[in-house]
C-alpha cells in the first residue's frame, strides 16, 4: 500500500520522458541559481525510473535546499521550504522501504514541522499519509488511523482525489484487520466514489474485490456477489481481462457456500482456465480446492479426493503452508467420509506438521515485529529524555548568564540594578517553573514509553512460557519431579525442555543461554525450536549427537564464522533415559549432572565446550552412559542457583552447598524439596539482587 500512495502522489510527474530528465541534468551545469539547482535535483529524483538515481538526486535536493534554508539569504524562502519538505518526504519514504521505521517517522515529523512553520499546507496530506503507512508497518494501527485522518483533513484544503482514494482505501483495510466491519465498509464505499470520480478502473476493480471479501467475511453473501459482479462488469467494459482471475476465484467460493453448485462450477471452470493461461499457480490450486470442496458437499467423495490431490500438489510445489493446511484439513474430512481411516490418520499427522511449521513462521514474525517495536520505543524514549536534559541545561546556562549580568550592573547603579535584579529573578523563577513542569511532563512521557516497553516484554514472556515443555510431558517422564524456574528479569535466558519418544526413551534438558532478559529470551526460543527439530522431527536420541547438531544449528543461524565473532550461544545438560534397560545417556556443554543415590550425590561433568563459537568448536561432544537404579534422583541446573551472591558474608552459594542441601532433603518428596529449595534460595539472596536466571529441575526415577 505504501508504494501505491507514493505512485499516485507523483503520477503527474512521471509522464515526462528521458529527454526531459537529460535536459534537466544539462540545466544543472549551466544555472547559477541555487534555488533552480535544488528544484532541478528534485525534478530529476521524482521523475527517474531508476531507484539509485532517485536516491542520489533526492539527497542532492535535500542538501541544497537545507543549506539555503539555514542561510536564509533569499526572499523566495517559501519556495525553498517547499522543496526541502518534498525532499524530506521522499527521504522518509526511502527509509521506510529499508524498514528503518524510527528514522523514517522522525523525517516525516520534520517535514510536517517545516510545512507548518512556513504555512505551506499543500502537500501535508502526502506526508501524513506516509507517516500513517510507517505506523501501519510497525503494527501501531490506531496511530496509523490518526495520521490517515489528519491526511484527509489536509486533503480537504487542497483536494486531490487520487491521494484521497488511496488514504480511504488504507483506512478501510486497517479497520478490516481490526475486525471493525462497519467502519471498513464505510471507507471502502468512500474510496469507490473517489476512484469512480478519477476514472481509475484498475484501482476500482481491486476495491470492489476487497469490499466483496469484507462482506463475505461478515456472512453477507448477497452483497459479496453483488460487488464481484460489478468488478466483472467493470473488467469487461475497460479491458481488464488480466484482473478477472481474482473475481472468478472469489465468486466461486461464495456460490459454493450459498449451495449454488451450478453457478459455482461455471466460475471455478473459468478460474482454472484463466489461471492456467496466466501460470498463476496459487489461484490454480485454489480453483482445484474449490472444485474438491464443491464435490465433497455434493457427496461425491472420490471425485473430491482427485481435486484435493491436485490442489495439494500445487500448494506443496510453491511451499504455500496456509494453502496446504486448508487443503489437508478437508482431505482428512473427505477420507473420514470414505471410511478411509488409514489415509485419514496420514493427513491428520500432516496437519499437525503443517500447524507446527505455521506456528514457527508466525512466532518468528511475531518476534521480529516485537523486536522492531521495542527498538522504536527505546529510541523514542531516549530522544525524549535527551531533549528534556538539553532544555534543562540551556535554561540553567541562561539563568547563570542573566545573574552575572545583573551582578555586574549592580556595581554601576545600585538602585536601578536592584529593580532589574528583582525583575530578572522573578522572570527566571517563572521560566524555571515552566521548564520544570515541562521536564516533569517529558519524564511522564518517558515513563509511559517504558511502561509500553515492559508491556511488550510481558507479551514476549507469555510467548516464551507457552513454548516451555508443559506438565503433561514431565508427568509422562516421572510423576515425582519439580521445576524451580525463576528468571532474573521478566524474560529468561534459561529454559527447560523435554520430549517422550515412542521407543521407550525420554529426553530432557536444562539450558543457560548467553545473557538474560530479551536477548537471552530470544536465544532460548531459538534453542527450544532447534531441539524440537533435532529430536522430535529428525528422531535423534543420542545425547552427544543431539548436542553436536544443536551446536551446528546455533553457529549457522547466528552466522558465526570463528573466534573473534559474536560468542552468543548456550550451556546445556541433556539426558536420554532409556526406560527399557534403565540406562541414562548424558552429555553436557559446560553443564553437568547430579545423581542422588542412597542419600549421596554423585557429580558427572559435561564437556568444557559451549554450544556456539569456541576455540574447540570442531571437537565433538562425548556422552556418558549411567546405569540407573530404582529410587535414583537426577538434578539438572543452570549456574544461576550456585552463583547467587548472599548469605552473611555476601558469597556465592556454590555447587558444593547445593549438593549438601540436596543430600539433606533426599528422604522427602519432590514437592517438599521444591518448596524448601525455593525458600533456601530466597533466604540466601536476602536483599541482594538476583545474580542470574535460575533453573533447577529434579526427577525421581520410578
ROFIRO-304610 format. One record per residue (C-alpha): residue number from 1; x negated, y, z negated. Coordinates in steps of 0.02 Angstrom, whole numbers, padded with zeros to 5 digits. Example, Ala and Ser with C-alpha at 12.3 -4.5 7.8 and 13.67 -1.06 7.14 Angstrom:
2
(site 1,(-00615,-00225,-00390))
(site 2,(-00684,-00053,-00357))
END
This chain:
702
(site 1,(00000,00000,00000))
(site 2,(-00145,00120,-00035))
(site 3,(-00208,00108,00143))
(site 4,(-00031,00140,00206))
(site 5,(-00020,00302,00106))
(site 6,(-00187,00361,00174))
(site 7,(-00147,00316,00353))
(site 8,(00019,00409,00353))
(site 9,(-00055,00564,00270))
(site 10,(-00187,00583,00404))
(site 11,(-00090,00513,00552))
(site 12,(-00079,00681,00645))
(site 13,(-00268,00698,00643))
(site 14,(-00313,00526,00709))
(site 15,(-00241,00559,00883))
(site 16,(-00398,00657,00930))
(site 17,(-00516,00569,01049))
(site 18,(-00701,00532,01026))
(site 19,(-00734,00682,01138))
(site 20,(-00660,00798,01006))
(site 21,(-00772,00719,00872))
(site 22,(-00927,00737,00984))
(site 23,(-00879,00919,01015))
(site 24,(-00862,00950,00828))
(site 25,(-01035,00874,00796))
(site 26,(-01107,00988,00928))
(site 27,(-01023,01141,00849))
(site 28,(-01103,01100,00679))
(site 29,(-01276,01130,00752))
(site 30,(-01225,01294,00833))
(site 31,(-01123,01376,00696))
(site 32,(-01196,01493,00565))
(site 33,(-01037,01498,00462))
(site 34,(-01046,01390,00307))
(site 35,(-00856,01381,00296))
(site 36,(-00841,01324,00477))
(site 37,(-00977,01193,00446))
(site 38,(-00884,01123,00294))
(site 39,(-00722,01122,00394))
(site 40,(-00805,01028,00539))
(site 41,(-00879,00898,00421))
(site 42,(-00705,00866,00352))
(site 43,(-00628,00859,00527))
(site 44,(-00754,00726,00583))
(site 45,(-00731,00624,00423))
(site 46,(-00542,00620,00437))
(site 47,(-00542,00577,00623))
(site 48,(-00682,00449,00631))
(site 49,(-00631,00267,00654))
(site 50,(-00797,00211,00580))
(site 51,(-00795,00189,00390))
(site 52,(-00981,00228,00373))
(site 53,(-00962,00391,00473))
(site 54,(-00808,00435,00370))
(site 55,(-00902,00417,00206))
(site 56,(-01055,00509,00272))
(site 57,(-00964,00663,00339))
(site 58,(-00843,00671,00192))
(site 59,(-00993,00676,00074))
(site 60,(-01065,00821,00177))
(site 61,(-00898,00913,00172))
(site 62,(-00889,00887,-00016))
(site 63,(-01066,00951,-00045))
(site 64,(-01049,01102,00070))
(site 65,(-00879,01159,00001))
(site 66,(-00933,01131,-00181))
(site 67,(-01086,01241,-00153))
(site 68,(-00979,01379,-00076))
(site 69,(-00853,01368,-00218))
(site 70,(-00988,01384,-00351))
(site 71,(-01071,01533,-00266))
(site 72,(-00902,01618,-00239))
(site 73,(-00980,01731,-00106))
(site 74,(-00836,01726,00018))
(site 75,(-00670,01814,00025))
(site 76,(-00594,01655,00101))
(site 77,(-00611,01562,-00064))
(site 78,(-00437,01483,-00048))
(site 79,(-00490,01401,00118))
(site 80,(-00648,01333,00036))
(site 81,(-00547,01267,-00113))
(site 82,(-00427,01180,00007))
(site 83,(-00572,01094,00099))
(site 84,(-00651,01046,-00068))
(site 85,(-00487,00972,-00135))
(site 86,(-00460,00870,00025))
(site 87,(-00639,00803,00019))
(site 88,(-00615,00758,-00165))
(site 89,(-00455,00664,-00123))
(site 90,(-00548,00568,00014))
(site 91,(-00691,00529,-00107))
(site 92,(-00566,00465,-00236))
(site 93,(-00488,00352,-00105))
(site 94,(-00661,00283,-00058))
(site 95,(-00698,00243,-00242))
(site 96,(-00527,00163,-00259))
(site 97,(-00565,00048,-00112))
(site 98,(-00726,-00003,-00205))
(site 99,(-00620,-00043,-00361))
(site 100,(-00705,00097,-00461))
(site 101,(-00539,00148,-00536))
(site 102,(-00600,00256,-00682))
(site 103,(-00713,00359,-00567))
(site 104,(-00576,00374,-00435))
(site 105,(-00449,00431,-00566))
(site 106,(-00568,00570,-00626))
(site 107,(-00595,00628,-00446))
(site 108,(-00406,00637,-00417))
(site 109,(-00387,00738,-00580))
(site 110,(-00521,00859,-00520))
(site 111,(-00436,00879,-00350))
(site 112,(-00269,00916,-00436))
(site 113,(-00351,01047,-00551))
(site 114,(-00433,01133,-00401))
(site 115,(-00267,01147,-00308))
(site 116,(-00178,01212,-00462))
(site 117,(-00318,01336,-00504))
(site 118,(-00313,01414,-00331))
(site 119,(-00123,01395,-00317))
(site 120,(-00134,01281,-00164))
(site 121,(00013,01164,-00189))
(site 122,(00017,01098,-00012))
(site 123,(-00071,00929,-00017))
(site 124,(-00040,00897,-00202))
(site 125,(00087,00762,-00159))
(site 126,(-00051,00663,-00069))
(site 127,(-00166,00669,-00221))
(site 128,(-00031,00622,-00347))
(site 129,(00016,00477,-00233))
(site 130,(-00163,00412,-00228))
(site 131,(-00176,00436,-00418))
(site 132,(-00019,00330,-00433))
(site 133,(-00100,00196,-00325))
(site 134,(-00252,00197,-00442))
(site 135,(-00141,00165,-00593))
(site 136,(-00046,00032,-00496))
(site 137,(-00210,-00059,-00457))
(site 138,(-00254,-00053,-00642))
(site 139,(-00087,-00129,-00691))
(site 140,(-00026,00028,-00780))
(site 141,(00140,00030,-00689))
(site 142,(00225,00160,-00799))
(site 143,(00083,00284,-00769))
(site 144,(00091,00243,-00583))
(site 145,(00277,00287,-00585))
(site 146,(00239,00454,-00671))
(site 147,(00114,00501,-00535))
(site 148,(00230,00448,-00393))
(site 149,(00372,00553,-00467))
(site 150,(00254,00704,-00477))
(site 151,(00208,00671,-00294))
(site 152,(00392,00676,-00245))
(site 153,(00415,00839,-00343))
(site 154,(00269,00919,-00249))
(site 155,(00330,00848,-00083))
(site 156,(00495,00943,-00111))
(site 157,(00396,01107,-00096))
(site 158,(00313,01058,00068))
(site 159,(00421,00921,00145))
(site 160,(00327,00781,00232))
(site 161,(00446,00636,00270))
(site 162,(00302,00517,00314))
(site 163,(00222,00538,00143))
(site 164,(00390,00538,00052))
(site 165,(00443,00374,00133))
(site 166,(00284,00285,00076))
(site 167,(00298,00352,-00102))
(site 168,(00480,00297,-00115))
(site 169,(00435,00125,-00048))
(site 170,(00292,00111,-00176))
(site 171,(00413,00157,-00317))
(site 172,(00537,00026,-00256))
(site 173,(00400,-00107,-00256))
(site 174,(00346,-00063,-00434))
(site 175,(00524,-00070,-00500))
(site 176,(00542,-00239,-00412))
(site 177,(00387,-00300,-00505))
(site 178,(00461,-00234,-00668))
(site 179,(00622,-00333,-00630))
(site 180,(00722,-00169,-00628))
(site 181,(00826,-00216,-00475))
(site 182,(00943,-00066,-00493))
(site 183,(00801,00060,-00478))
(site 184,(00714,-00043,-00344))
(site 185,(00869,-00046,-00234))
(site 186,(00894,00142,-00260))
(site 187,(00719,00184,-00198))
(site 188,(00724,00058,-00055))
(site 189,(00884,00143,00008))
(site 190,(00799,00315,-00003))
(site 191,(00643,00256,00089))
(site 192,(00753,00182,00227))
(site 193,(00834,00353,00256))
(site 194,(00660,00433,00271))
(site 195,(00598,00301,00394))
(site 196,(00756,00323,00498))
(site 197,(00728,00512,00498))
(site 198,(00547,00499,00560))
(site 199,(00591,00355,00679))
(site 200,(00460,00231,00615))
(site 201,(00537,00063,00666))
(site 202,(00394,-00048,00605))
(site 203,(00396,00025,00429))
(site 204,(00587,00024,00431))
(site 205,(00585,-00161,00479))
(site 206,(00470,-00204,00333))
(site 207,(00578,-00106,00212))
(site 208,(00735,-00197,00272))
(site 209,(00647,-00363,00235))
(site 210,(00590,-00302,00063))
(site 211,(00766,-00242,00022))
(site 212,(00838,-00408,00080))
(site 213,(00716,-00503,-00032))
(site 214,(00765,-00393,-00180))
(site 215,(00949,-00431,-00151))
(site 216,(00909,-00617,-00130))
(site 217,(00814,-00620,-00297))
(site 218,(00963,-00538,-00383))
(site 219,(01078,-00675,-00310))
(site 220,(01167,-00556,-00190))
(site 221,(01158,-00666,-00034))
(site 222,(01287,-00563,00063))
(site 223,(01180,-00405,00060))
(site 224,(01022,-00507,00086))
(site 225,(01092,-00574,00250))
(site 226,(01157,-00401,00299))
(site 227,(00984,-00320,00290))
(site 228,(00896,-00464,00376))
(site 229,(01019,-00448,00521))
(site 230,(00984,-00260,00525))
(site 231,(00798,-00300,00535))
(site 232,(00827,-00420,00681))
(site 233,(00937,-00294,00775))
(site 234,(00802,-00163,00750))
(site 235,(00669,-00282,00815))
(site 236,(00774,-00318,00972))
(site 237,(00803,-00134,01008))
(site 238,(00623,-00074,00977))
(site 239,(00518,-00216,01049))
(site 240,(00456,-00280,00880))
(site 241,(00456,-00462,00936))
(site 242,(00298,-00498,00833))
(site 243,(00387,-00445,00673))
(site 244,(00537,-00562,00691))
(site 245,(00447,-00707,00608))
(site 246,(00466,-00634,00433))
(site 247,(00653,-00610,00460))
(site 248,(00683,-00785,00530))
(site 249,(00590,-00864,00384))
(site 250,(00690,-00764,00255))
(site 251,(00864,-00786,00330))
(site 252,(00842,-00974,00350))
(site 253,(00817,-00998,00162))
(site 254,(00966,-00885,00123))
(site 255,(01081,-00989,00234))
(site 256,(01019,-01149,00151))
(site 257,(01060,-01081,-00021))
(site 258,(01232,-01024,00038))
(site 259,(01268,-01200,00104))
(site 260,(01273,-01147,00287))
(site 261,(01161,-01281,00368))
(site 262,(01210,-01244,00549))
(site 263,(01155,-01062,00540))
(site 264,(01003,-01113,00437))
(site 265,(00950,-01237,00573))
(site 266,(00957,-01102,00708))
(site 267,(00843,-00984,00614))
(site 268,(00724,-01118,00549))
(site 269,(00701,-01178,00729))
(site 270,(00659,-01000,00781))
(site 271,(00540,-00984,00633))
(site 272,(00443,-01140,00681))
(site 273,(00434,-01098,00867))
(site 274,(00376,-00919,00837))
(site 275,(00252,-00971,00701))
(site 276,(00176,-01099,00821))
(site 277,(00158,-00968,00958))
(site 278,(00075,-00845,00838))
(site 279,(-00031,-00976,00746))
(site 280,(00047,-00917,00583))
(site 281,(00015,-01071,00476))
(site 282,(00087,-01009,00309))
(site 283,(00255,-00969,00391))
(site 284,(00248,-01131,00492))
(site 285,(00225,-01230,00330))
(site 286,(00368,-01130,00252))
(site 287,(00479,-01173,00401))
(site 288,(00447,-01360,00384))
(site 289,(00479,-01345,00197))
(site 290,(00645,-01259,00233))
(site 291,(00696,-01400,00352))
(site 292,(00650,-01529,00220))
(site 293,(00747,-01434,00087))
(site 294,(00900,-01425,00201))
(site 295,(00893,-01612,00243))
(site 296,(00872,-01652,00058))
(site 297,(01028,-01552,00015))
(site 298,(01122,-01645,00154))
(site 299,(01067,-01813,00080))
(site 300,(00952,-01868,00223))
(site 301,(00804,-01902,00107))
(site 302,(00696,-01996,00233))
(site 303,(00703,-01855,00361))
(site 304,(00673,-01731,00221))
(site 305,(00517,-01830,00173))
(site 306,(00447,-01811,00351))
(site 307,(00467,-01622,00349))
(site 308,(00396,-01608,00172))
(site 309,(00241,-01706,00227))
(site 310,(00213,-01586,00373))
(site 311,(00231,-01437,00256))
(site 312,(00112,-01516,00129))
(site 313,(-00023,-01550,00261))
(site 314,(-00022,-01370,00323))
(site 315,(-00020,-01291,00149))
(site 316,(-00163,-01408,00099))
(site 317,(-00267,-01362,00254))
(site 318,(-00255,-01175,00213))
(site 319,(-00276,-01204,00024))
(site 320,(-00111,-01118,-00020))
(site 321,(-00091,-01178,-00201))
(site 322,(00077,-01095,-00230))
(site 323,(00148,-01167,-00068))
(site 324,(00081,-01339,-00114))
(site 325,(00158,-01330,-00287))
(site 326,(00331,-01281,-00220))
(site 327,(00324,-01420,-00088))
(site 328,(00261,-01556,-00208))
(site 329,(00399,-01514,-00333))
(site 330,(00532,-01555,-00202))
(site 331,(00433,-01705,-00135))
(site 332,(00443,-01783,-00310))
(site 333,(00631,-01747,-00324))
(site 334,(00656,-01819,-00149))
(site 335,(00562,-01979,-00198))
(site 336,(00672,-01995,-00353))
(site 337,(00825,-01985,-00239))
(site 338,(00750,-02127,-00134))
(site 339,(00710,-02228,-00293))
(site 340,(00528,-02224,-00235))
(site 341,(00455,-02210,-00410))
(site 342,(00278,-02255,-00357))
(site 343,(00263,-02102,-00245))
(site 344,(00363,-02000,-00371))
(site 345,(00230,-02033,-00502))
(site 346,(00093,-01992,-00375))
(site 347,(00174,-01823,-00336))
(site 348,(00200,-01791,-00522))
(site 349,(00012,-01811,-00550))
(site 350,(-00023,-01696,-00401))
(site 351,(00098,-01570,-00476))
(site 352,(00003,-01574,-00642))
(site 353,(-00163,-01546,-00549))
(site 354,(-00090,-01402,-00447))
(site 355,(-00017,-01318,-00601))
(site 356,(-00187,-01331,-00688))
(site 357,(-00278,-01255,-00538))
(site 358,(-00148,-01116,-00526))
(site 359,(-00167,-01084,-00713))
(site 360,(-00356,-01071,-00695))
(site 361,(-00335,-00949,-00549))
(site 362,(-00207,-00844,-00645))
(site 363,(-00317,-00848,-00801))
(site 364,(-00468,-00785,-00702))
(site 365,(-00362,-00646,-00627))
(site 366,(-00294,-00600,-00800))
(site 367,(-00469,-00593,-00874))
(site 368,(-00535,-00487,-00730))
(site 369,(-00388,-00368,-00746))
(site 370,(-00410,-00362,-00936))
(site 371,(-00596,-00325,-00915))
(site 372,(-00554,-00187,-00790))
(site 373,(-00426,-00109,-00910))
(site 374,(-00545,-00120,-01059))
(site 375,(-00683,-00036,-00957))
(site 376,(-00562,00102,-00903))
(site 377,(-00501,00132,-01082))
(site 378,(-00676,00130,-01154))
(site 379,(-00741,00258,-01029))
(site 380,(-00590,00370,-01055))
(site 381,(-00609,00363,-01245))
(site 382,(-00796,00403,-01233))
(site 383,(-00757,00550,-01119))
(site 384,(-00628,00623,-01239))
(site 385,(-00747,00605,-01387))
(site 386,(-00891,00688,-01294))
(site 387,(-00775,00829,-01238))
(site 388,(-00720,00861,-01418))
(site 389,(-00901,00860,-01480))
(site 390,(-00956,00977,-01341))
(site 391,(-00817,01103,-01379))
(site 392,(-00862,01099,-01564))
(site 393,(-01045,01133,-01525))
(site 394,(-01003,01280,-01411))
(site 395,(-00887,01353,-01543))
(site 396,(-01023,01340,-01678))
(site 397,(-01150,01425,-01564))
(site 398,(-01029,01568,-01529))
(site 399,(-00994,01587,-01713))
(site 400,(-01180,01597,-01758))
(site 401,(-01212,01721,-01617))
(site 402,(-01070,01835,-01674))
(site 403,(-01130,01825,-01853))
(site 404,(-01308,01878,-01806))
(site 405,(-01243,02024,-01702))
(site 406,(-01135,02079,-01848))
(site 407,(-01284,02067,-01968))
(site 408,(-01396,02173,-01856))
(site 409,(-01261,02304,-01832))
(site 410,(-01237,02312,-02021))
(site 411,(-01411,02393,-02037))
(site 412,(-01359,02537,-01922))
(site 413,(-01188,02592,-01979))
(site 414,(-01129,02512,-02140))
(site 415,(-00951,02571,-02138))
(site 416,(-00919,02525,-01955))
(site 417,(-01006,02358,-01974))
(site 418,(-00901,02308,-02125))
(site 419,(-00745,02335,-02021))
(site 420,(-00819,02244,-01869))
(site 421,(-00886,02102,-01976))
(site 422,(-00717,02075,-02059))
(site 423,(-00628,02075,-01891))
(site 424,(-00753,01957,-01813))
(site 425,(-00750,01841,-01962))
(site 426,(-00560,01835,-01958))
(site 427,(-00562,01804,-01771))
(site 428,(-00696,01670,-01790))
(site 429,(-00596,01584,-01926))
(site 430,(-00441,01586,-01817))
(site 431,(-00540,01517,-01670))
(site 432,(-00620,01385,-01780))
(site 433,(-00449,01336,-01848))
(site 434,(-00381,01320,-01670))
(site 435,(-00532,01219,-01615))
(site 436,(-00523,01108,-01769))
(site 437,(-00341,01074,-01731))
(site 438,(-00391,01032,-01553))
(site 439,(-00529,00917,-01617))
(site 440,(-00403,00828,-01727))
(site 441,(-00289,00809,-01576))
(site 442,(-00433,00739,-01473))
(site 443,(-00479,00620,-01615))
(site 444,(-00298,00561,-01621))
(site 445,(-00308,00527,-01434))
(site 446,(-00469,00429,-01461))
(site 447,(-00385,00327,-01599))
(site 448,(-00237,00292,-01484))
(site 449,(-00355,00235,-01347))
(site 450,(-00447,00124,-01472))
(site 451,(-00280,00050,-01526))
(site 452,(-00240,00013,-01343))
(site 453,(-00410,-00073,-01328))
(site 454,(-00375,-00175,-01486))
(site 455,(-00205,-00222,-01416))
(site 456,(-00289,-00283,-01257))
(site 457,(-00417,-00382,-01359))
(site 458,(-00275,-00460,-01461))
(site 459,(-00195,-00514,-01297))
(site 460,(-00361,-00593,-01245))
(site 461,(-00366,-00681,-01415))
(site 462,(-00194,-00756,-01382))
(site 463,(-00257,-00820,-01213))
(site 464,(-00411,-00895,-01299))
(site 465,(-00306,-00978,-01435))
(site 466,(-00193,-01053,-01302))
(site 467,(-00338,-01145,-01217))
(site 468,(-00416,-01215,-01377))
(site 469,(-00379,-01401,-01398))
(site 470,(-00213,-01425,-01487))
(site 471,(-00166,-01526,-01640))
(site 472,(-00087,-01668,-01540))
(site 473,(-00256,-01711,-01460))
(site 474,(-00353,-01708,-01626))
(site 475,(-00222,-01821,-01709))
(site 476,(-00248,-01948,-01570))
(site 477,(-00434,-01949,-01614))
(site 478,(-00405,-01964,-01803))
(site 479,(-00263,-01923,-01920))
(site 480,(-00390,-01866,-02051))
(site 481,(-00479,-01710,-01990))
(site 482,(-00494,-01524,-02020))
(site 483,(-00547,-01372,-01916))
(site 484,(-00619,-01220,-02006))
(site 485,(-00616,-01084,-01870))
(site 486,(-00646,-00902,-01919))
(site 487,(-00701,-00776,-01785))
(site 488,(-00812,-00631,-01839))
(site 489,(-00708,-00514,-01731))
(site 490,(-00537,-00540,-01654))
(site 491,(-00608,-00644,-01511))
(site 492,(-00731,-00785,-01549))
(site 493,(-00889,-00841,-01460))
(site 494,(-00869,-01011,-01545))
(site 495,(-00747,-01139,-01480))
(site 496,(-00697,-01318,-01511))
(site 497,(-00641,-01442,-01378))
(site 498,(-00580,-01622,-01371))
(site 499,(-00506,-01746,-01249))
(site 500,(-00446,-01926,-01270))
(site 501,(-00484,-02039,-01121))
(site 502,(-00378,-02188,-01070))
(site 503,(-00529,-02305,-01080))
(site 504,(-00534,-02303,-01270))
(site 505,(-00654,-02157,-01284))
(site 506,(-00631,-01988,-01370))
(site 507,(-00740,-01839,-01326))
(site 508,(-00755,-01690,-01445))
(site 509,(-00872,-01542,-01465))
(site 510,(-00911,-01380,-01557))
(site 511,(-00998,-01243,-01457))
(site 512,(-01076,-01075,-01503))
(site 513,(-01083,-00953,-01355))
(site 514,(-01202,-00807,-01338))
(site 515,(-01133,-00657,-01433))
(site 516,(-00961,-00636,-01510))
(site 517,(-00808,-00526,-01477))
(site 518,(-00754,-00502,-01294))
(site 519,(-00920,-00559,-01211))
(site 520,(-00928,-00716,-01320))
(site 521,(-00743,-00749,-01292))
(site 522,(-00761,-00741,-01103))
(site 523,(-00909,-00862,-01111))
(site 524,(-00809,-00980,-01224))
(site 525,(-00665,-00985,-01097))
(site 526,(-00793,-01024,-00960))
(site 527,(-00866,-01167,-01064))
(site 528,(-00693,-01237,-01103))
(site 529,(-00647,-01236,-00918))
(site 530,(-00811,-01322,-00868))
(site 531,(-00787,-01460,-00999))
(site 532,(-00612,-01492,-00930))
(site 533,(-00683,-01505,-00755))
(site 534,(-00829,-01620,-00804))
(site 535,(-00737,-01737,-00923))
(site 536,(-00552,-01730,-00875))
(site 537,(-00566,-01710,-00686))
(site 538,(-00734,-01798,-00649))
(site 539,(-00710,-01929,-00788))
(site 540,(-00889,-01919,-00853))
(site 541,(-00905,-01985,-01031))
(site 542,(-01092,-01998,-01061))
(site 543,(-01140,-01860,-01187))
(site 544,(-01311,-01817,-01112))
(site 545,(-01244,-01814,-00933))
(site 546,(-01099,-01702,-00988))
(site 547,(-01223,-01575,-01060))
(site 548,(-01334,-01583,-00904))
(site 549,(-01181,-01549,-00793))
(site 550,(-01123,-01410,-00910))
(site 551,(-01294,-01325,-00903))
(site 552,(-01295,-01333,-00712))
(site 553,(-01123,-01252,-00701))
(site 554,(-01163,-01113,-00828))
(site 555,(-01326,-01067,-00739))
(site 556,(-01242,-01068,-00568))
(site 557,(-01090,-00968,-00624))
(site 558,(-01196,-00833,-00707))
(site 559,(-01316,-00828,-00558))
(site 560,(-01463,-00863,-00674))
(site 561,(-01622,-00879,-00572))
(site 562,(-01752,-00916,-00708))
(site 563,(-01848,-00842,-00855))
(site 564,(-01830,-00653,-00859))
(site 565,(-01648,-00654,-00803))
(site 566,(-01498,-00647,-00921))
(site 567,(-01502,-00777,-01061))
(site 568,(-01315,-00796,-01083))
(site 569,(-01261,-00972,-01123))
(site 570,(-01215,-01079,-01272))
(site 571,(-01272,-01205,-01403))
(site 572,(-01164,-01360,-01421))
(site 573,(-01146,-01525,-01513))
(site 574,(-01047,-01655,-01413))
(site 575,(-00990,-01831,-01462))
(site 576,(-00915,-01976,-01364))
(site 577,(-00834,-02102,-01483))
(site 578,(-00805,-02274,-01407))
(site 579,(-00665,-02344,-01514))
(site 580,(-00684,-02516,-01432))
(site 581,(-00854,-02553,-01512))
(site 582,(-00851,-02410,-01640))
(site 583,(-01009,-02328,-01570))
(site 584,(-01044,-02142,-01555))
(site 585,(-01141,-02066,-01409))
(site 586,(-01209,-01896,-01468))
(site 587,(-01303,-01758,-01377))
(site 588,(-01340,-01582,-01434))
(site 589,(-01406,-01419,-01363))
(site 590,(-01490,-01334,-01513))
(site 591,(-01349,-01402,-01623))
(site 592,(-01347,-01564,-01723))
(site 593,(-01226,-01684,-01806))
(site 594,(-01197,-01726,-01990))
(site 595,(-01137,-01903,-02031))
(site 596,(-01065,-01939,-02205))
(site 597,(-01085,-02121,-02256))
(site 598,(-01068,-02186,-02434))
(site 599,(-01067,-02007,-02504))
(site 600,(-01235,-01967,-02420))
(site 601,(-01261,-01851,-02270))
(site 602,(-01371,-01908,-02127))
(site 603,(-01426,-01773,-02004))
(site 604,(-01451,-01805,-01817))
(site 605,(-01540,-01665,-01722))
(site 606,(-01499,-01616,-01544))
(site 607,(-01623,-01562,-01409))
(site 608,(-01706,-01392,-01436))
(site 609,(-01638,-01329,-01271))
(site 610,(-01488,-01213,-01244))
(site 611,(-01350,-01226,-01112))
(site 612,(-01417,-01090,-00997))
(site 613,(-01581,-01025,-00927))
(site 614,(-01732,-01081,-01028))
(site 615,(-01915,-01125,-01001))
(site 616,(-01863,-01309,-01015))
(site 617,(-01700,-01297,-00918))
(site 618,(-01758,-01435,-00799))
(site 619,(-01787,-01555,-00945))
(site 620,(-01636,-01672,-00958))
(site 621,(-01538,-01688,-01120))
(site 622,(-01562,-01853,-01211))
(site 623,(-01419,-01935,-01306))
(site 624,(-01421,-02040,-01464))
(site 625,(-01313,-02193,-01499))
(site 626,(-01250,-02213,-01677))
(site 627,(-01163,-02372,-01736))
(site 628,(-01019,-02313,-01845))
(site 629,(-00941,-02395,-01997))
(site 630,(-00765,-02384,-02065))
(site 631,(-00748,-02232,-02179))
(site 632,(-00886,-02131,-02094))
(site 633,(-00855,-01944,-02075))
(site 634,(-00929,-01836,-01935))
(site 635,(-00958,-01649,-01957))
(site 636,(-01000,-01530,-01814))
(site 637,(-01037,-01346,-01848))
(site 638,(-01096,-01188,-01764))
(site 639,(-01230,-01085,-01853))
(site 640,(-01100,-00962,-01922))
(site 641,(-01071,-01055,-02087))
(site 642,(-01254,-01092,-02136))
(site 643,(-01317,-00922,-02075))
(site 644,(-01192,-00821,-02180))
(site 645,(-01277,-00697,-02298))
(site 646,(-01210,-00686,-02475))
(site 647,(-01224,-00756,-02650))
(site 648,(-01308,-00669,-02797))
(site 649,(-01471,-00639,-02702))
(site 650,(-01398,-00599,-02529))
(site 651,(-01474,-00750,-02444))
(site 652,(-01416,-00868,-02307))
(site 653,(-01300,-01010,-02358))
(site 654,(-01414,-01135,-02264))
(site 655,(-01379,-01309,-02197))
(site 656,(-01457,-01392,-02350))
(site 657,(-01324,-01313,-02463))
(site 658,(-01187,-01363,-02341))
(site 659,(-01247,-01545,-02349))
(site 660,(-01244,-01540,-02541))
(site 661,(-01067,-01470,-02543))
(site 662,(-01005,-01599,-02416))
(site 663,(-01078,-01741,-02518))
(site 664,(-00988,-01675,-02673))
(site 665,(-00824,-01673,-02577))
(site 666,(-00843,-01845,-02497))
(site 667,(-00712,-01931,-02606))
(site 668,(-00567,-01810,-02573))
(site 669,(-00450,-01791,-02423))
(site 670,(-00499,-01693,-02267))
(site 671,(-00361,-01563,-02302))
(site 672,(-00433,-01533,-02477))
(site 673,(-00609,-01522,-02406))
(site 674,(-00547,-01390,-02284))
(site 675,(-00471,-01279,-02420))
(site 676,(-00624,-01294,-02535))
(site 677,(-00746,-01255,-02393))
(site 678,(-00644,-01101,-02344))
(site 679,(-00644,-01040,-02524))
(site 680,(-00830,-01078,-02546))
(site 681,(-00872,-00980,-02388))
(site 682,(-00765,-00831,-02445))
(site 683,(-00844,-00832,-02619))
(site 684,(-01021,-00840,-02546))
(site 685,(-00985,-00699,-02421))
(site 686,(-00907,-00588,-02555))
(site 687,(-00911,-00406,-02499))
(site 688,(-01041,-00438,-02363))
(site 689,(-00996,-00425,-02180))
(site 690,(-00967,-00591,-02091))
(site 691,(-01129,-00630,-02001))
(site 692,(-01063,-00729,-01853))
(site 693,(-00915,-00830,-01788))
(site 694,(-00882,-00986,-01892))
(site 695,(-00826,-01155,-01825))
(site 696,(-00840,-01315,-01930))
(site 697,(-00744,-01475,-01894))
(site 698,(-00737,-01636,-01995))
(site 699,(-00670,-01801,-01927))
(site 700,(-00649,-01955,-02036))
(site 701,(-00655,-02114,-01933))
(site 702,(-00508,-02229,-01964))
END
